Amino acid sequence: MQAAIDPIGSRPGHRVGAQSLGPFPATTAKEADRMRTPFFYATGYRTQEAAADAIDDMFCDGEIDRADCPQVKSYTARNGKRRWGVELSR
């Protein structure tokens, strides 16, 4: 005999309706900022200024916006040289 599957929202603790987010509590804007994971969007710039100019170009082209929190970060490439990249946090 198969057990009946309980649809989401019929169990205690689950809300039903347009604002239902399942069993997880809603996050505030402050919590959402802390949950952002930074990642490199563009890499390989030889100077910090070139990476900063690339951010300006990305803003002009509409690729990124202020909400992405762009930053210029340095890293060491596989060949051991220092390079710069554009890091975003979404």
FIKOLZA-1660 file (N, C-alpha, C; in steps of 0.1 Angstrom, whole numbers, plus 5000, padded with zeros to 4 digits):
% residues 90
   i   px   py   pz ch aa at
   1 5008 4988 5000  A  M  N
   1 5000 5000 5000  A  M CA
   1 5009 5012 5000  A  M  C
   2 5006 5022 4991  A  Q  N
   2 5013 5034 4990  A  Q CA
   2 5008 5044 5000  A  Q  C
   3 5018 5052 5006  A  A  N
   3 5014 5063 5015  A  A CA
   3 5009 5075 5006  A  A  C
   4 5000 5082 5011  A  A  N
   4 4995 5094 5004  A  A CA
   4 5006 5105 5005  A  A  C
   5 5008 5112 4995  A  I  N
   5 5018 5123 4995  A  I CA
   5 5011 5135 5000  A  I  C
   6 5017 5142 5009  A  D  N
   6 5012 5154 5015  A  D CA
   6 5016 5166 5007  A  D  C
   7 5006 5173 5001  A  P  N
   7 5010 5185 4993  A  P CA
   7 5015 5196 5002  A  P  C
   8 5025 5204 4997  A  I  N
   8 5031 5215 5005  A  I CA
   8 5020 5224 5008  A  I  C
   9 5020 5228 5021  A  G  N
   9 5010 5238 5026  A  G CA
   9 4999 5231 5034  A  G  C
  10 4998 5218 5034  A  S  N
  10 4988 5211 5042  A  S CA
  10 4994 5207 5055  A  S  C
  11 5008 5207 5056  A  R  N
  11 5014 5203 5069  A  R CA
  11 5015 5215 5078  A  R  C
  12 5015 5213 5091  A  P  N
  12 5017 5224 5100  A  P CA
  12 5030 5231 5098  A  P  C
  13 5030 5244 5098  A  G  N
  13 5043 5252 5096  A  G CA
  13 5044 5257 5082  A  G  C
  14 5036 5252 5073  A  H  N
  14 5037 5256 5059  A  H CA
  14 5026 5266 5056  A  H  C
  15 5029 5277 5049  A  R  N
  15 5019 5287 5046  A  R CA
  15 5015 5285 5032  A  R  C
  16 5003 5287 5029  A  V  N
  16 4997 5286 5015  A  V CA
  16 4993 5299 5010  A  V  C
  17 4996 5302 4997  A  G  N
  17 4992 5315 4992  A  G CA
  17 5004 5321 4984  A  G  C
  18 5001 5333 4979  A  A  N
  18 5011 5340 4971  A  A CA
  18 5024 5343 4978  A  A  C
  19 5024 5344 4992  A  Q  N
  19 5036 5347 4999  A  Q CA
  19 5042 5335 5005  A  Q  C
  20 5038 5323 5001  A  S  N
  20 5044 5311 5007  A  S CA
  20 5058 5309 5001  A  S  C
  21 5068 5307 5010  A  L  N
  21 5081 5304 5005  A  L CA
  21 5085 5290 5010  A  L  C
  22 5076 5282 5012  A  G  N
  22 5079 5268 5017  A  G CA
  22 5083 5268 5031  A  G  C
  23 5091 5259 5036  A  P  N
  23 5094 5257 5050  A  P CA
  23 5104 5267 5055  A  P  C
  24 5110 5275 5045  A  F  N
  24 5121 5285 5049  A  F CA
  24 5115 5298 5053  A  F  C
  25 5121 5305 5063  A  P  N
  25 5116 5318 5066  A  P CA
  25 5120 5328 5056  A  P  C
  26 5113 5339 5055  A  A  N
  26 5116 5350 5046  A  A CA
  26 5129 5357 5051  A  A  C
  27 5138 5361 5042  A  T  N
  27 5150 5368 5046  A  T CA
  27 5148 5383 5044  A  T  C
  28 5155 5390 5053  A  T  N
  28 5155 5404 5052  A  T CA
  28 5166 5409 5042  A  T  C
  29 5165 5421 5038  A  A  N
  29 5175 5427 5029  A  A CA
  29 5189 5426 5035  A  A  C
  30 5191 5428 5048  A  K  N
  30 5204 5427 5054  A  K CA
  30 5209 5412 5053  A  K  C
  31 5200 5403 5056  A  E  N
  31 5205 5389 5055  A  E CA
  31 5208 5385 5041  A  E  C
  32 5201 5390 5031  A  A  N
  32 5203 5387 5017  A  A CA
  32 5217 5392 5013  A  A  C
  33 5221 5404 5018  A  D  N
  33 5234 5410 5015  A  D CA
  33 5245 5401 5020  A  D  C
  34 5243 5395 5032  A  R  N
  34 5253 5386 5038  A  R CA
  34 5254 5373 5030  A  R  C
  35 5243 5369 5023  A  M  N
  35 5243 5356 5017  A  M CA
  35 5249 5357 5002  A  M  C
  36 5253 5369 4998  A  R  N
  36 5259 5370 4985  A  R CA
  36 5272 5363 4984  A  R  C
  37 5274 5356 4973  A  T  N
  37 5287 5349 4970  A  T CA
  37 5295 5356 4960  A  T  C
  38 5306 5361 4963  A  P  N
  38 5314 5369 4953  A  P CA
  38 5320 5359 4943  A  P  C
  39 5321 5363 4931  A  F  N
  39 5327 5355 4920  A  F CA
  39 5333 5365 4910  A  F  C
  40 5343 5360 4903  A  F  N
  40 5350 5368 4892  A  F CA
  40 5341 5368 4880  A  F  C
  41 5338 5380 4875  A  Y  N
  41 5330 5381 4863  A  Y CA
  41 5339 5382 4851  A  Y  C
  42 5350 5389 4852  A  A  N
  42 5359 5391 4842  A  A CA
  42 5373 5391 4847  A  A  C
  43 5383 5385 4841  A  T  N
  43 5396 5383 4846  A  T CA
  43 5406 5386 4835  A  T  C
  44 5419 5387 4839  A  G  N
  44 5430 5387 4829  A  G CA
  44 5435 5401 4826  A  G  C
  45 5431 5411 4834  A  Y  N
  45 5436 5425 4832  A  Y CA
  45 5450 5427 4838  A  Y  C
  46 5458 5433 4830  A  R  N
  46 5472 5434 4835  A  R CA
  46 5475 5445 4845  A  R  C
  47 5465 5455 4845  A  T  N
  47 5467 5466 4855  A  T CA
  47 5454 5468 4862  A  T  C
  48 5455 5474 4874  A  Q  N
  48 5443 5477 4882  A  Q CA
  48 5434 5488 4874  A  Q  C
  49 5441 5497 4868  A  E  N
  49 5434 5507 4860  A  E CA
  49 5426 5501 4849  A  E  C
  50 5431 5491 4842  A  A  N
  50 5424 5485 4831  A  A CA
  50 5411 5478 4836  A  A  C
  51 5412 5472 4847  A  A  N
  51 5400 5465 4853  A  A CA
  51 5390 5476 4857  A  A  C
  52 5394 5487 4863  A  A  N
  52 5385 5497 4867  A  A CA
  52 5378 5503 4854  A  A  C
  53 5386 5505 4843  A  D  N
  53 5380 5510 4831  A  D CA
  53 5370 5500 4825  A  D  C
  54 5373 5487 4827  A  A  N
  54 5364 5477 4822  A  A CA
  54 5350 5478 4830  A  A  C
  55 5351 5481 4843  A  I  N
  55 5339 5482 4851  A  I CA
  55 5330 5494 4845  A  I  C
  56 5337 5505 4842  A  D  N
  56 5330 5516 4836  A  D CA
  56 5323 5512 4823  A  D  C
  57 5330 5505 4815  A  D  N
  57 5325 5501 4802  A  D CA
  57 5313 5491 4804  A  D  C
  58 5314 5482 4814  A  M  N
  58 5303 5473 4817  A  M CA
  58 5291 5481 4822  A  M  C
  59 5293 5491 4830  A  F  N
  59 5281 5500 4834  A  F CA
  59 5275 5506 4822  A  F  C
  60 5283 5512 4813  A  C  N
  60 5278 5519 4801  A  C CA
  60 5270 5509 4792  A  C  C
  61 5275 5497 4791  A  D  N
  61 5269 5487 4782  A  D CA
  61 5256 5480 4788  A  D  C
  62 5254 5483 4801  A  G  N
  62 5243 5477 4808  A  G CA
  62 5245 5462 4813  A  G  C
  63 5258 5458 4812  A  E  N
  63 5261 5444 4816  A  E CA
  63 5259 5442 4831  A  E  C
  64 5263 5452 4839  A  I  N
  64 5262 5451 4853  A  I CA
  64 5256 5464 4858  A  I  C
  65 5252 5464 4871  A  D  N
  65 5247 5476 4877  A  D CA
  65 5252 5477 4892  A  D  C
  66 5249 5487 4899  A  R  N
  66 5254 5490 4912  A  R CA
  66 5250 5478 4922  A  R  C
  67 5239 5472 4919  A  A  N
  67 5234 5461 4928  A  A CA
  67 5243 5449 4928  A  A  C
  68 5252 5448 4917  A  D  N
  68 5261 5437 4916  A  D CA
  68 5273 5439 4925  A  D  C
  69 5275 5451 4931  A  C  N
  69 5286 5454 4939  A  C CA
  69 5300 5451 4932  A  C  C
  70 5303 5457 4921  A  P  N
  70 5315 5453 4914  A  P CA
  70 5328 5459 4922  A  P  C
  71 5338 5451 4922  A  Q  N
  71 5351 5454 4928  A  Q CA
  71 5362 5450 4919  A  Q  C
  72 5373 5457 4920  A  V  N
  72 5385 5452 4913  A  V CA
  72 5394 5445 4923  A  V  C
  73 5397 5432 4920  A  K  N
  73 5405 5423 4929  A  K CA
  73 5417 5418 4922  A  K  C
  74 5428 5416 4929  A  S  N
  74 5439 5410 4923  A  S CA
  74 5440 5395 4926  A  S  C
  75 5447 5387 4917  A  Y  N
  75 5448 5373 4919  A  Y CA
  75 5461 5369 4912  A  Y  C
  76 5466 5357 4915  A  T  N
  76 5478 5352 4909  A  T CA
  76 5474 5342 4898  A  T  C
  77 5478 5345 4886  A  A  N
  77 5474 5336 4874  A  A CA
  77 5483 5323 4875  A  A  C
  78 5479 5314 4866  A  R  N
  78 5486 5301 4866  A  R CA
  78 5501 5302 4863  A  R  C
  79 5504 5312 4855  A  N  N
  79 5518 5314 4852  A  N CA
  79 5526 5322 4863  A  N  C
  80 5520 5324 4874  A  G  N
  80 5526 5331 4886  A  G CA
  80 5526 5346 4885  A  G  C
  81 5520 5352 4875  A  K  N
  81 5520 5367 4874  A  K CA
  81 5507 5372 4881  A  K  C
  82 5508 5384 4885  A  R  N
  82 5497 5391 4892  A  R CA
  82 5488 5397 4881  A  R  C
  83 5475 5394 4882  A  R  N
  83 5465 5399 4873  A  R CA
  83 5453 5405 4881  A  R  C
  84 5445 5412 4874  A  W  N
  84 5434 5419 4881  A  W CA
  84 5421 5414 4874  A  W  C
  85 5410 5414 4882  A  G  N
  85 5397 5409 4877  A  G CA
  85 5386 5417 4883  A  G  C
  86 5374 5416 4877  A  V  N
  86 5362 5423 4882  A  V CA
  86 5354 5412 4890  A  V  C
  87 5352 5415 4903  A  E  N
  87 5345 5406 4911  A  E CA
  87 5331 5412 4914  A  E  C
  88 5321 5403 4912  A  L  N
  88 5307 5407 4915  A  L CA
  88 5301 5399 4927  A  L  C
  89 5292 5404 4934  A  S  N
  89 5285 5397 4945  A  S CA
  89 5270 5398 4942  A  S  C
  90 5264 5387 4938  A  R  N
  90 5250 5386 4935  A  R CA
  90 5243 5378 4945  A  R  C
% end
